[in-house]
Amino acid sequence: DAEGVDFEYDGEMQADMALDYKLLTSTYPFARLTGPANVLVMPGLHSAHISSRLMQSLGGVTVIGPVMDGLAKPAQIVQMGATVSD
């Protein structure tokens, strides 16, 4: 809040809550989001991998990542079976 960013954000929540706005507002009426989340930040590589695979398979969404933070140089991670467009 102190940074005064120009985008919506909220705190920790389950992925189903973040992506299903109706469920989010019925469960957490105090949530700050005005629609479903379009960026998910995961606590670890294992949970990010599981979530991104599920979203690709079930969600019909575009997944960008994984993004590795804290490395000395940029790194591009290519998943097994990636196509040229991936």
C-alpha positions in Angstrom: 0.0 0.0 0.0 2.8 2.4 0.8 4.2 2.0 -2.7 1.1 3.4 -4.3 1.1 1.0 -7.2 -1.4 1.5 -10.1 -2.7 -2.1 -10.3 -5.0 -4.2 -8.2 -3.6 -6.8 -5.9 -4.6 -8.9 -2.9 -2.9 -11.1 -0.4 -2.5 -14.8 -0.1 -5.4 -16.9 -1.3 -6.1 -20.3 -3.0 -5.9 -20.4 -6.8 -9.6 -21.3 -7.2 -10.6 -18.2 -5.2 -8.3 -16.0 -7.3 -9.6 -17.3 -10.6 -13.3 -17.6 -9.7 -14.5 -14.1 -8.9 -18.0 -15.2 -7.9 -16.5 -17.7 -5.4 -14.1 -15.1 -4.2 -16.7 -12.5 -3.4 -19.1 -14.9 -1.8 -16.3 -16.3 0.5 -14.3 -13.1 1.0 -16.5 -10.1 0.6 -13.6 -7.9 1.8 -11.4 -8.9 -1.2 -9.8 -6.0 -3.1 -10.1 -7.4 -6.6 -12.8 -6.3 -8.9 -12.5 -9.3 -11.2 -10.6 -12.6 -11.4 -6.9 -12.5 -11.0 -4.7 -12.5 -14.2 -1.4 -13.0 -12.4 -0.7 -15.7 -9.8 2.5 -15.7 -7.7 3.4 -19.1 -6.3 5.4 -19.7 -3.1 7.7 -22.3 -4.7 8.7 -23.9 -7.9 6.8 -27.1 -7.2 3.5 -25.4 -6.7 4.1 -23.1 -9.7 4.8 -26.1 -11.9 1.6 -27.9 -10.8 -0.5 -24.8 -11.2 0.8 -23.8 -14.6 0.3 -27.3 -16.0 -3.3 -27.4 -14.7 -4.0 -24.0 -16.1 -2.6 -25.0 -19.5 -4.6 -28.3 -19.6 -7.9 -27.1 -18.1 -8.0 -23.4 -18.3 -7.5 -22.6 -22.0 -5.2 -19.8 -21.0 -1.8 -18.5 -22.0 0.9 -19.3 -19.5 4.0 -17.1 -19.4 6.8 -18.6 -17.3 8.1 -19.8 -15.2 9.9 -16.7 -14.3 13.0 -17.2 -12.2 13.8 -14.3 -9.9 17.1 -13.6 -8.2 19.5 -15.0 -10.8 22.6 -13.1 -11.8 21.6 -13.3 -15.5 18.3 -13.7 -17.3 17.2 -17.3 -17.9 14.7 -18.8 -20.2 13.1 -22.1 -19.1 11.7 -24.3 -21.9 9.4 -27.1 -20.9 9.9 -30.6 -22.3 7.8 -31.0 -25.4 7.7 -27.3 -26.2 6.9 -26.3 -29.8 8.7 -23.7 -31.8 6.1 -21.1 -31.0 6.4 -21.9 -27.2 
